[in-house]
Amino acid sequence: MSDIEFELNRAGVRELMKSAQMQEIVSSYANSARSRLGDGYGTDTYVGKTRVNSMVYADSVPAKIENSRSNSLLKAVQK
């Protein structure tokens, strides 16, 4: 075993999780998943209380039906 001590810089991590760079990274993942889906899907990225959040959602009725039948959102995100 080693005697290395590690102290996490919580303020730095908090700043990183809310940064514009993190927003770009998270947004690119959401847009990548959205590109694997057809028309009728959308993305949204926003800065929440503790971190950047992004979501892909079915925006139209046909997309909601497709997602309900085939779980297309989950499949697109997992790739």
PDB file with one MODEL, atoms N, CA, C and O in Angstrom:
MODEL        1
ATOM      1  N   MET A   1       0.837  -1.184   0.000  1.00  0.00           N
ATOM      2  CA  MET A   1       0.000   0.000   0.000  1.00  0.00           C
ATOM      3  C   MET A   1       0.879   1.243   0.000  1.00  0.00           C
ATOM      4  O   MET A   1       1.985   1.256   0.542  1.00  0.00           O
ATOM      5  N   SER A   2       0.350   2.283  -0.625  1.00  0.00           N
ATOM      6  CA  SER A   2       1.098   3.535  -0.642  1.00  0.00           C
ATOM      7  C   SER A   2       0.500   4.516   0.368  1.00  0.00           C
ATOM      8  O   SER A   2      -0.634   4.353   0.820  1.00  0.00           O
ATOM      9  N   ASP A   3       1.269   5.512   0.702  1.00  0.00           N
ATOM     10  CA  ASP A   3       0.841   6.506   1.676  1.00  0.00           C
ATOM     11  C   ASP A   3       0.430   7.811   0.993  1.00  0.00           C
ATOM     12  O   ASP A   3       0.646   8.895   1.534  1.00  0.00           O
ATOM     13  N   ILE A   4      -0.158   7.703  -0.188  1.00  0.00           N
ATOM     14  CA  ILE A   4      -0.568   8.889  -0.934  1.00  0.00           C
ATOM     15  C   ILE A   4      -1.919   9.362  -0.410  1.00  0.00           C
ATOM     16  O   ILE A   4      -2.869   8.589  -0.282  1.00  0.00           O
ATOM     17  N   GLU A   5      -1.973  10.637  -0.115  1.00  0.00           N
ATOM     18  CA  GLU A   5      -3.244  11.228   0.299  1.00  0.00           C
ATOM     19  C   GLU A   5      -3.765  12.085  -0.839  1.00  0.00           C
ATOM     20  O   GLU A   5      -3.001  12.775  -1.514  1.00  0.00           O
ATOM     21  N   PHE A   6      -5.042  12.036  -1.039  1.00  0.00           N
ATOM     22  CA  PHE A   6      -5.676  12.760  -2.128  1.00  0.00           C
ATOM     23  C   PHE A   6      -6.835  13.563  -1.564  1.00  0.00           C
ATOM     24  O   PHE A   6      -7.704  13.019  -0.883  1.00  0.00           O
ATOM     25  N   GLU A   7      -6.846  14.850  -1.847  1.00  0.00           N
ATOM     26  CA  GLU A   7      -7.943  15.696  -1.399  1.00  0.00           C
ATOM     27  C   GLU A   7      -8.595  16.313  -2.631  1.00  0.00           C
ATOM     28  O   GLU A   7      -7.946  17.021  -3.401  1.00  0.00           O
ATOM     29  N   LEU A   8      -9.867  16.042  -2.806  1.00  0.00           N
ATOM     30  CA  LEU A   8     -10.615  16.515  -3.957  1.00  0.00           C
ATOM     31  C   LEU A   8     -10.912  18.007  -3.817  1.00  0.00           C
ATOM     32  O   LEU A   8     -11.374  18.464  -2.771  1.00  0.00           O
ATOM     33  N   ASN A   9     -10.646  18.746  -4.866  1.00  0.00           N
ATOM     34  CA  ASN A   9     -10.950  20.172  -4.899  1.00  0.00           C
ATOM     35  C   ASN A   9     -12.414  20.308  -5.321  1.00  0.00           C
ATOM     36  O   ASN A   9     -12.717  20.386  -6.511  1.00  0.00           O
ATOM     37  N   ARG A  10     -13.311  20.337  -4.346  1.00  0.00           N
ATOM     38  CA  ARG A  10     -14.753  20.331  -4.624  1.00  0.00           C
ATOM     39  C   ARG A  10     -15.195  21.559  -5.409  1.00  0.00           C
ATOM     40  O   ARG A  10     -16.047  21.449  -6.290  1.00  0.00           O
ATOM     41  N   ALA A  11     -14.645  22.700  -5.115  1.00  0.00           N
ATOM     42  CA  ALA A  11     -15.021  23.916  -5.836  1.00  0.00           C
ATOM     43  C   ALA A  11     -14.611  23.812  -7.307  1.00  0.00           C
ATOM     44  O   ALA A  11     -15.337  24.259  -8.195  1.00  0.00           O
ATOM     45  N   GLY A  12     -13.457  23.226  -7.550  1.00  0.00           N
ATOM     46  CA  GLY A  12     -12.993  23.042  -8.919  1.00  0.00           C
ATOM     47  C   GLY A  12     -13.860  22.061  -9.691  1.00  0.00           C
ATOM     48  O   GLY A  12     -14.162  22.289 -10.862  1.00  0.00           O
ATOM     49  N   VAL A  13     -14.259  20.978  -9.051  1.00  0.00           N
ATOM     50  CA  VAL A  13     -15.129  19.995  -9.686  1.00  0.00           C
ATOM     51  C   VAL A  13     -16.489  20.618  -9.976  1.00  0.00           C
ATOM     52  O   VAL A  13     -17.050  20.408 -11.051  1.00  0.00           O
ATOM     53  N   ARG A  14     -17.018  21.377  -9.033  1.00  0.00           N
ATOM     54  CA  ARG A  14     -18.306  22.052  -9.211  1.00  0.00           C
ATOM     55  C   ARG A  14     -18.236  23.009 -10.400  1.00  0.00           C
ATOM     56  O   ARG A  14     -19.153  23.058 -11.220  1.00  0.00           O
ATOM     57  N   GLU A  15     -17.158  23.757 -10.487  1.00  0.00           N
ATOM     58  CA  GLU A  15     -16.963  24.687 -11.590  1.00  0.00           C
ATOM     59  C   GLU A  15     -16.866  23.950 -12.920  1.00  0.00           C
ATOM     60  O   GLU A  15     -17.437  24.388 -13.918  1.00  0.00           O
ATOM     61  N   LEU A  16     -16.147  22.836 -12.935  1.00  0.00           N
ATOM     62  CA  LEU A  16     -16.000  22.035 -14.146  1.00  0.00           C
ATOM     63  C   LEU A  16     -17.342  21.456 -14.603  1.00  0.00           C
ATOM     64  O   LEU A  16     -17.641  21.457 -15.797  1.00  0.00           O
ATOM     65  N   MET A  17     -18.143  20.967 -13.668  1.00  0.00           N
ATOM     66  CA  MET A  17     -19.411  20.337 -14.015  1.00  0.00           C
ATOM     67  C   MET A  17     -20.437  21.334 -14.564  1.00  0.00           C
ATOM     68  O   MET A  17     -21.414  20.931 -15.196  1.00  0.00           O
ATOM     69  N   LYS A  18     -20.223  22.625 -14.328  1.00  0.00           N
ATOM     70  CA  LYS A  18     -21.131  23.657 -14.824  1.00  0.00           C
ATOM     71  C   LYS A  18     -20.517  24.484 -15.955  1.00  0.00           C
ATOM     72  O   LYS A  18     -21.135  25.448 -16.406  1.00  0.00           O
ATOM     73  N   SER A  19     -19.352  24.143 -16.410  1.00  0.00           N
ATOM     74  CA  SER A  19     -18.623  24.965 -17.373  1.00  0.00           C
ATOM     75  C   SER A  19     -19.199  24.865 -18.788  1.00  0.00           C
ATOM     76  O   SER A  19     -19.959  23.951 -19.109  1.00  0.00           O
ATOM     77  N   ALA A  20     -18.818  25.820 -19.609  1.00  0.00           N
ATOM     78  CA  ALA A  20     -19.243  25.835 -21.010  1.00  0.00           C
ATOM     79  C   ALA A  20     -18.637  24.659 -21.772  1.00  0.00           C
ATOM     80  O   ALA A  20     -19.265  24.120 -22.683  1.00  0.00           O
ATOM     81  N   GLN A  21     -17.428  24.262 -21.407  1.00  0.00           N
ATOM     82  CA  GLN A  21     -16.795  23.118 -22.063  1.00  0.00           C
ATOM     83  C   GLN A  21     -17.587  21.836 -21.789  1.00  0.00           C
ATOM     84  O   GLN A  21     -17.781  21.021 -22.691  1.00  0.00           O
ATOM     85  N   MET A  22     -18.041  21.659 -20.551  1.00  0.00           N
ATOM     86  CA  MET A  22     -18.841  20.488 -20.217  1.00  0.00           C
ATOM     87  C   MET A  22     -20.178  20.533 -20.943  1.00  0.00           C
ATOM     88  O   MET A  22     -20.705  19.498 -21.351  1.00  0.00           O
ATOM     89  N   GLN A  23     -20.724  21.733 -21.103  1.00  0.00           N
ATOM     90  CA  GLN A  23     -21.986  21.885 -21.813  1.00  0.00           C
ATOM     91  C   GLN A  23     -21.821  21.457 -23.277  1.00  0.00           C
ATOM     92  O   GLN A  23     -22.719  20.828 -23.837  1.00  0.00           O
ATOM     93  N   GLU A  24     -20.701  21.785 -23.891  1.00  0.00           N
ATOM     94  CA  GLU A  24     -20.426  21.367 -25.267  1.00  0.00           C
ATOM     95  C   GLU A  24     -20.302  19.854 -25.373  1.00  0.00           C
ATOM     96  O   GLU A  24     -20.821  19.254 -26.315  1.00  0.00           O
ATOM     97  N   ILE A  25     -19.623  19.234 -24.421  1.00  0.00           N
ATOM     98  CA  ILE A  25     -19.435  17.781 -24.430  1.00  0.00           C
ATOM     99  C   ILE A  25     -20.766  17.062 -24.277  1.00  0.00           C
ATOM    100  O   ILE A  25     -21.076  16.147 -25.040  1.00  0.00           O
ATOM    101  N   VAL A  26     -21.548  17.477 -23.293  1.00  0.00           N
ATOM    102  CA  VAL A  26     -22.836  16.842 -23.029  1.00  0.00           C
ATOM    103  C   VAL A  26     -23.781  17.059 -24.212  1.00  0.00           C
ATOM    104  O   VAL A  26     -24.507  16.145 -24.602  1.00  0.00           O
ATOM    105  N   SER A  27     -23.771  18.249 -24.774  1.00  0.00           N
ATOM    106  CA  SER A  27     -24.615  18.556 -25.916  1.00  0.00           C
ATOM    107  C   SER A  27     -24.230  17.713 -27.127  1.00  0.00           C
ATOM    108  O   SER A  27     -25.102  17.280 -27.881  1.00  0.00           O
ATOM    109  N   SER A  28     -22.945  17.477 -27.320  1.00  0.00           N
ATOM    110  CA  SER A  28     -22.519  16.652 -28.461  1.00  0.00           C
ATOM    111  C   SER A  28     -22.985  15.209 -28.305  1.00  0.00           C
ATOM    112  O   SER A  28     -23.348  14.578 -29.297  1.00  0.00           O
ATOM    113  N   TYR A  29     -22.987  14.668 -27.084  1.00  0.00           N
ATOM    114  CA  TYR A  29     -23.510  13.320 -26.853  1.00  0.00           C
ATOM    115  C   TYR A  29     -25.002  13.263 -27.161  1.00  0.00           C
ATOM    116  O   TYR A  29     -25.472  12.310 -27.783  1.00  0.00           O
ATOM    117  N   ALA A  30     -25.744  14.272 -26.734  1.00  0.00           N
ATOM    118  CA  ALA A  30     -27.190  14.299 -26.986  1.00  0.00           C
ATOM    119  C   ALA A  30     -27.474  14.445 -28.473  1.00  0.00           C
ATOM    120  O   ALA A  30     -28.367  13.781 -29.000  1.00  0.00           O
ATOM    121  N   ASN A  31     -26.733  15.299 -29.150  1.00  0.00           N
ATOM    122  CA  ASN A  31     -26.933  15.475 -30.586  1.00  0.00           C
ATOM    123  C   ASN A  31     -26.546  14.225 -31.364  1.00  0.00           C
ATOM    124  O   ASN A  31     -27.157  13.915 -32.387  1.00  0.00           O
ATOM    125  N   SER A  32     -25.545  13.512 -30.890  1.00  0.00           N
ATOM    126  CA  SER A  32     -25.154  12.261 -31.522  1.00  0.00           C
ATOM    127  C   SER A  32     -26.271  11.228 -31.417  1.00  0.00           C
ATOM    128  O   SER A  32     -26.577  10.535 -32.387  1.00  0.00           O
ATOM    129  N   ALA A  33     -26.872  11.128 -30.247  1.00  0.00           N
ATOM    130  CA  ALA A  33     -27.992  10.199 -30.064  1.00  0.00           C
ATOM    131  C   ALA A  33     -29.179  10.639 -30.904  1.00  0.00           C
ATOM    132  O   ALA A  33     -29.862   9.801 -31.493  1.00  0.00           O
ATOM    133  N   ARG A  34     -29.434  11.927 -30.969  1.00  0.00           N
ATOM    134  CA  ARG A  34     -30.549  12.448 -31.741  1.00  0.00           C
ATOM    135  C   ARG A  34     -30.357  12.194 -33.236  1.00  0.00           C
ATOM    136  O   ARG A  34     -31.332  11.975 -33.955  1.00  0.00           O
ATOM    137  N   SER A  35     -29.116  12.223 -33.706  1.00  0.00           N
ATOM    138  CA  SER A  35     -28.849  11.984 -35.127  1.00  0.00           C
ATOM    139  C   SER A  35     -29.131  10.539 -35.526  1.00  0.00           C
ATOM    140  O   SER A  35     -29.355  10.261 -36.703  1.00  0.00           O
ATOM    141  N   ARG A  36     -29.123   9.623 -34.573  1.00  0.00           N
ATOM    142  CA  ARG A  36     -29.441   8.228 -34.867  1.00  0.00           C
ATOM    143  C   ARG A  36     -30.947   7.990 -34.945  1.00  0.00           C
ATOM    144  O   ARG A  36     -31.387   6.916 -35.356  1.00  0.00           O
ATOM    145  N   LEU A  37     -31.726   8.974 -34.558  1.00  0.00           N
ATOM    146  CA  LEU A  37     -33.185   8.875 -34.591  1.00  0.00           C
ATOM    147  C   LEU A  37     -33.720   9.593 -35.824  1.00  0.00           C
ATOM    148  O   LEU A  37     -32.997  10.361 -36.461  1.00  0.00           O
ATOM    149  N   GLY A  38     -34.962   9.350 -36.156  1.00  0.00           N
ATOM    150  CA  GLY A  38     -35.581  10.019 -37.293  1.00  0.00           C
ATOM    151  C   GLY A  38     -36.086  11.394 -36.920  1.00  0.00           C
ATOM    152  O   GLY A  38     -35.670  11.983 -35.923  1.00  0.00           O
ATOM    153  N   ASP A  39     -36.996  11.894 -37.747  1.00  0.00           N
ATOM    154  CA  ASP A  39     -37.608  13.195 -37.472  1.00  0.00           C
ATOM    155  C   ASP A  39     -38.530  13.089 -36.268  1.00  0.00           C
ATOM    156  O   ASP A  39     -39.017  12.009 -35.932  1.00  0.00           O
ATOM    157  N   GLY A  40     -38.758  14.212 -35.634  1.00  0.00           N
ATOM    158  CA  GLY A  40     -39.692  14.258 -34.522  1.00  0.00           C
ATOM    159  C   GLY A  40     -39.046  14.173 -33.156  1.00  0.00           C
ATOM    160  O   GLY A  40     -39.747  14.120 -32.145  1.00  0.00           O
ATOM    161  N   TYR A  41     -37.724  14.160 -33.105  1.00  0.00           N
ATOM    162  CA  TYR A  41     -37.013  14.111 -31.830  1.00  0.00           C
ATOM    163  C   TYR A  41     -36.253  15.409 -31.638  1.00  0.00           C
ATOM    164  O   TYR A  41     -35.861  16.050 -32.613  1.00  0.00           O
ATOM    165  N   GLY A  42     -36.043  15.797 -30.404  1.00  0.00           N
ATOM    166  CA  GLY A  42     -35.331  17.032 -30.108  1.00  0.00           C
ATOM    167  C   GLY A  42     -34.348  16.839 -28.968  1.00  0.00           C
ATOM    168  O   GLY A  42     -34.336  15.801 -28.306  1.00  0.00           O
ATOM    169  N   THR A  43     -33.526  17.854 -28.750  1.00  0.00           N
ATOM    170  CA  THR A  43     -32.573  17.837 -27.639  1.00  0.00           C
ATOM    171  C   THR A  43     -32.679  19.146 -26.871  1.00  0.00           C
ATOM    172  O   THR A  43     -33.122  20.162 -27.406  1.00  0.00           O
ATOM    173  N   ASP A  44     -32.274  19.107 -25.633  1.00  0.00           N
ATOM    174  CA  ASP A  44     -32.248  20.294 -24.796  1.00  0.00           C
ATOM    175  C   ASP A  44     -31.080  20.155 -23.825  1.00  0.00           C
ATOM    176  O   ASP A  44     -30.900  19.106 -23.207  1.00  0.00           O
ATOM    177  N   THR A  45     -30.296  21.205 -23.696  1.00  0.00           N
ATOM    178  CA  THR A  45     -29.170  21.226 -22.770  1.00  0.00           C
ATOM    179  C   THR A  45     -29.298  22.471 -21.896  1.00  0.00           C
ATOM    180  O   THR A  45     -29.567  23.566 -22.390  1.00  0.00           O
ATOM    181  N   TYR A  46     -29.104  22.288 -20.597  1.00  0.00           N
ATOM    182  CA  TYR A  46     -29.214  23.405 -19.672  1.00  0.00           C
ATOM    183  C   TYR A  46     -28.311  23.172 -18.472  1.00  0.00           C
ATOM    184  O   TYR A  46     -27.913  22.042 -18.192  1.00  0.00           O
ATOM    185  N   VAL A  47     -27.989  24.254 -17.763  1.00  0.00           N
ATOM    186  CA  VAL A  47     -27.168  24.172 -16.562  1.00  0.00           C
ATOM    187  C   VAL A  47     -28.112  24.104 -15.375  1.00  0.00           C
ATOM    188  O   VAL A  47     -28.888  25.026 -15.124  1.00  0.00           O
ATOM    189  N   GLY A  48     -28.035  22.997 -14.650  1.00  0.00           N
ATOM    190  CA  GLY A  48     -28.874  22.805 -13.479  1.00  0.00           C
ATOM    191  C   GLY A  48     -28.198  23.303 -12.218  1.00  0.00           C
ATOM    192  O   GLY A  48     -27.235  24.068 -12.272  1.00  0.00           O
ATOM    193  N   LYS A  49     -28.707  22.863 -11.099  1.00  0.00           N
ATOM    194  CA  LYS A  49     -28.191  23.318  -9.807  1.00  0.00           C
ATOM    195  C   LYS A  49     -26.759  22.844  -9.561  1.00  0.00           C
ATOM    196  O   LYS A  49     -25.940  23.589  -9.022  1.00  0.00           O
ATOM    197  N   THR A  50     -26.460  21.605  -9.956  1.00  0.00           N
ATOM    198  CA  THR A  50     -25.134  21.062  -9.661  1.00  0.00           C
ATOM    199  C   THR A  50     -24.310  20.712 -10.892  1.00  0.00           C
ATOM    200  O   THR A  50     -23.098  20.530 -10.781  1.00  0.00           O
ATOM    201  N   ARG A  51     -24.931  20.614 -12.059  1.00  0.00           N
ATOM    202  CA  ARG A  51     -24.201  20.195 -13.262  1.00  0.00           C
ATOM    203  C   ARG A  51     -24.970  20.540 -14.516  1.00  0.00           C
ATOM    204  O   ARG A  51     -26.112  20.995 -14.462  1.00  0.00           O
ATOM    205  N   VAL A  52     -24.319  20.315 -15.656  1.00  0.00           N
ATOM    206  CA  VAL A  52     -24.956  20.487 -16.953  1.00  0.00           C
ATOM    207  C   VAL A  52     -25.797  19.250 -17.230  1.00  0.00           C
ATOM    208  O   VAL A  52     -25.368  18.125 -16.977  1.00  0.00           O
ATOM    209  N   ASN A  53     -26.990  19.470 -17.747  1.00  0.00           N
ATOM    210  CA  ASN A  53     -27.900  18.377 -18.081  1.00  0.00           C
ATOM    211  C   ASN A  53     -28.287  18.473 -19.548  1.00  0.00           C
ATOM    212  O   ASN A  53     -28.393  19.566 -20.105  1.00  0.00           O
ATOM    213  N   SER A  54     -28.496  17.324 -20.163  1.00  0.00           N
ATOM    214  CA  SER A  54     -28.950  17.292 -21.535  1.00  0.00           C
ATOM    215  C   SER A  54     -29.946  16.164 -21.683  1.00  0.00           C
ATOM    216  O   SER A  54     -29.833  15.132 -21.022  1.00  0.00           O
ATOM    217  N   MET A  55     -30.932  16.363 -22.560  1.00  0.00           N
ATOM    218  CA  MET A  55     -31.916  15.319 -22.767  1.00  0.00           C
ATOM    219  C   MET A  55     -32.272  15.225 -24.242  1.00  0.00           C
ATOM    220  O   MET A  55     -32.206  16.203 -24.986  1.00  0.00           O
ATOM    221  N   VAL A  56     -32.644  14.035 -24.631  1.00  0.00           N
ATOM    222  CA  VAL A  56     -33.182  13.767 -25.954  1.00  0.00           C
ATOM    223  C   VAL A  56     -34.616  13.333 -25.721  1.00  0.00           C
ATOM    224  O   VAL A  56     -34.878  12.503 -24.850  1.00  0.00           O
ATOM    225  N   TYR A  57     -35.548  13.882 -26.486  1.00  0.00           N
ATOM    226  CA  TYR A  57     -36.952  13.589 -26.230  1.00  0.00           C
ATOM    227  C   TYR A  57     -37.719  13.469 -27.544  1.00  0.00           C
ATOM    228  O   TYR A  57     -37.316  14.013 -28.573  1.00  0.00           O
ATOM    229  N   ALA A  58     -38.829  12.747 -27.482  1.00  0.00           N
ATOM    230  CA  ALA A  58     -39.738  12.626 -28.612  1.00  0.00           C
ATOM    231  C   ALA A  58     -40.614  13.869 -28.621  1.00  0.00           C
ATOM    232  O   ALA A  58     -41.332  14.133 -27.656  1.00  0.00           O
ATOM    233  N   ASP A  59     -40.558  14.632 -29.704  1.00  0.00           N
ATOM    234  CA  ASP A  59     -41.247  15.918 -29.773  1.00  0.00           C
ATOM    235  C   ASP A  59     -42.580  15.841 -30.513  1.00  0.00           C
ATOM    236  O   ASP A  59     -43.460  16.671 -30.283  1.00  0.00           O
ATOM    237  N   SER A  60     -42.738  14.870 -31.387  1.00  0.00           N
ATOM    238  CA  SER A  60     -43.974  14.755 -32.164  1.00  0.00           C
ATOM    239  C   SER A  60     -44.731  13.493 -31.763  1.00  0.00           C
ATOM    240  O   SER A  60     -44.169  12.582 -31.155  1.00  0.00           O
ATOM    241  N   VAL A  61     -45.998  13.458 -32.110  1.00  0.00           N
ATOM    242  CA  VAL A  61     -46.832  12.303 -31.777  1.00  0.00           C
ATOM    243  C   VAL A  61     -46.319  11.025 -32.449  1.00  0.00           C
ATOM    244  O   VAL A  61     -46.234   9.996 -31.778  1.00  0.00           O
ATOM    245  N   PRO A  62     -45.969  11.043 -33.761  1.00  0.00           N
ATOM    246  CA  PRO A  62     -45.435   9.813 -34.362  1.00  0.00           C
ATOM    247  C   PRO A  62     -44.143   9.330 -33.688  1.00  0.00           C
ATOM    248  O   PRO A  62     -43.920   8.127 -33.554  1.00  0.00           O
ATOM    249  N   ALA A  63     -43.301  10.270 -33.268  1.00  0.00           N
ATOM    250  CA  ALA A  63     -42.061   9.887 -32.585  1.00  0.00           C
ATOM    251  C   ALA A  63     -42.366   9.281 -31.222  1.00  0.00           C
ATOM    252  O   ALA A  63     -41.700   8.334 -30.804  1.00  0.00           O
ATOM    253  N   LYS A  64     -43.361   9.814 -30.527  1.00  0.00           N
ATOM    254  CA  LYS A  64     -43.760   9.255 -29.233  1.00  0.00           C
ATOM    255  C   LYS A  64     -44.308   7.845 -29.396  1.00  0.00           C
ATOM    256  O   LYS A  64     -44.033   6.970 -28.576  1.00  0.00           O
ATOM    257  N   ILE A  65     -45.079   7.626 -30.446  1.00  0.00           N
ATOM    258  CA  ILE A  65     -45.620   6.283 -30.714  1.00  0.00           C
ATOM    259  C   ILE A  65     -44.485   5.322 -31.049  1.00  0.00           C
ATOM    260  O   ILE A  65     -44.450   4.199 -30.547  1.00  0.00           O
ATOM    261  N   GLU A  66     -43.549   5.766 -31.903  1.00  0.00           N
ATOM    262  CA  GLU A  66     -42.403   4.926 -32.260  1.00  0.00           C
ATOM    263  C   GLU A  66     -41.585   4.564 -31.028  1.00  0.00           C
ATOM    264  O   GLU A  66     -41.190   3.411 -30.858  1.00  0.00           O
ATOM    265  N   ASN A  67     -41.333   5.541 -30.176  1.00  0.00           N
ATOM    266  CA  ASN A  67     -40.568   5.282 -28.959  1.00  0.00           C
ATOM    267  C   ASN A  67     -41.310   4.332 -28.031  1.00  0.00           C
ATOM    268  O   ASN A  67     -40.698   3.475 -27.394  1.00  0.00           O
ATOM    269  N   SER A  68     -42.610   4.482 -27.958  1.00  0.00           N
ATOM    270  CA  SER A  68     -43.422   3.607 -27.102  1.00  0.00           C
ATOM    271  C   SER A  68     -43.373   2.164 -27.579  1.00  0.00           C
ATOM    272  O   SER A  68     -43.340   1.235 -26.771  1.00  0.00           O
ATOM    273  N   ARG A  69     -43.369   1.980 -28.887  1.00  0.00           N
ATOM    274  CA  ARG A  69     -43.380   0.623 -29.459  1.00  0.00           C
ATOM    275  C   ARG A  69     -42.003  -0.030 -29.479  1.00  0.00           C
ATOM    276  O   ARG A  69     -41.876  -1.228 -29.223  1.00  0.00           O
ATOM    277  N   SER A  70     -40.970   0.760 -29.784  1.00  0.00           N
ATOM    278  CA  SER A  70     -39.654   0.147 -29.999  1.00  0.00           C
ATOM    279  C   SER A  70     -38.560   0.624 -29.056  1.00  0.00           C
ATOM    280  O   SER A  70     -37.416   0.185 -29.171  1.00  0.00           O
ATOM    281  N   ASN A  71     -38.887   1.511 -28.129  1.00  0.00           N
ATOM    282  CA  ASN A  71     -37.896   2.017 -27.176  1.00  0.00           C
ATOM    283  C   ASN A  71     -36.702   2.654 -27.898  1.00  0.00           C
ATOM    284  O   ASN A  71     -35.552   2.453 -27.509  1.00  0.00           O
ATOM    285  N   SER A  72     -36.990   3.416 -28.942  1.00  0.00           N
ATOM    286  CA  SER A  72     -35.949   3.962 -29.802  1.00  0.00           C
ATOM    287  C   SER A  72     -35.019   4.953 -29.075  1.00  0.00           C
ATOM    288  O   SER A  72     -33.827   5.006 -29.378  1.00  0.00           O
ATOM    289  N   LEU A  73     -35.541   5.725 -28.135  1.00  0.00           N
ATOM    290  CA  LEU A  73     -34.670   6.657 -27.391  1.00  0.00           C
ATOM    291  C   LEU A  73     -33.590   5.926 -26.615  1.00  0.00           C
ATOM    292  O   LEU A  73     -32.419   6.304 -26.655  1.00  0.00           O
ATOM    293  N   LEU A  74     -33.984   4.889 -25.917  1.00  0.00           N
ATOM    294  CA  LEU A  74     -33.024   4.120 -25.124  1.00  0.00           C
ATOM    295  C   LEU A  74     -31.982   3.472 -26.018  1.00  0.00           C
ATOM    296  O   LEU A  74     -30.801   3.450 -25.672  1.00  0.00           O
ATOM    297  N   LYS A  75     -32.395   2.949 -27.153  1.00  0.00           N
ATOM    298  CA  LYS A  75     -31.456   2.315 -28.083  1.00  0.00           C
ATOM    299  C   LYS A  75     -30.480   3.330 -28.665  1.00  0.00           C
ATOM    300  O   LYS A  75     -29.299   3.025 -28.832  1.00  0.00           O
ATOM    301  N   ALA A  76     -30.961   4.540 -28.975  1.00  0.00           N
ATOM    302  CA  ALA A  76     -30.091   5.569 -29.549  1.00  0.00           C
ATOM    303  C   ALA A  76     -29.068   6.062 -28.529  1.00  0.00           C
ATOM    304  O   ALA A  76     -27.928   6.354 -28.889  1.00  0.00           O
ATOM    305  N   VAL A  77     -29.458   6.154 -27.279  1.00  0.00           N
ATOM    306  CA  VAL A  77     -28.544   6.636 -26.236  1.00  0.00           C
ATOM    307  C   VAL A  77     -27.498   5.592 -25.893  1.00  0.00           C
ATOM    308  O   VAL A  77     -26.368   5.947 -25.556  1.00  0.00           O
ATOM    309  N   GLN A  78     -27.841   4.326 -25.970  1.00  0.00           N
ATOM    310  CA  GLN A  78     -26.916   3.249 -25.585  1.00  0.00           C
ATOM    311  C   GLN A  78     -25.838   2.998 -26.607  1.00  0.00           C
ATOM    312  O   GLN A  78     -24.838   2.360 -26.275  1.00  0.00           O
ATOM    313  N   LYS A  79     -25.982   3.463 -27.833  1.00  0.00           N
ATOM    314  CA  LYS A  79     -24.978   3.185 -28.873  1.00  0.00           C
ATOM    315  C   LYS A  79     -23.752   4.006 -28.688  1.00  0.00           C
ATOM    316  O   LYS A  79     -22.811   3.896 -29.474  1.00  0.00           O
TER     317      LYS A  79
ENDMDL
END
